[in-house]
Amino acid sequence: MSREHAGDVTFAEQYNGPDALLDAARTLSHEYGISPVSQTTSGTLTLLARLLGPVAAVEVGTGTGTSTLALLRGMPNAGILTSIDTNSTAQGAARDLIDLAGIRPGRLRLMSGRAEDVLLRLAPSAYDLVFLDVDPVGLERMIEPALRLLDAQGLLVINQTLLAGSVADPVDRSARTQAARGLLNRLAAQERLERVLLPIGEGLLAVQKTWR
């Protein structure tokens, strides 16, 4: 990451202001060895959810609840978020965070298990928004199952697509970087998808199906 870009990130986070609940969840994430979404990513997720107004959404990568809370804050009061993770202990911390935020418990459905298995158990074409926050090495096998869940106007949002500058660095040939580059290239080659890549946090890719 260049010094100029790092300065932009710091300025943006200061501009957006502190959030006591999300800051506490980020601190707890590090204790669990989990990388939480950035402050600007959280704000973007809330804004996207508010604009889209999803009644039903799916999240892969609950962690301690930073993105979970961000999504629920933007969703309608009747909206239900299904959040998937293999770490049920961290999910318990996420549930506590949602309770502290005063969000009705029935709006969050936690499911523990391998995401690629759980996604296949969910109803097709029944969700307005799917958010994937997983390591790029394991991401590609979740794309088709995630797209399968979306309704006609649904949006797929993928985190960790730029890896904070690593993907744009031609010298970086690590497995994670190569996986992220490969995924971006393959999605770019699919004419059936509309997409926009946003340099926010670790990189957000928003994807929408063009077929109905």
Disulfide bonds with the S-S distance in Angstrom:
none
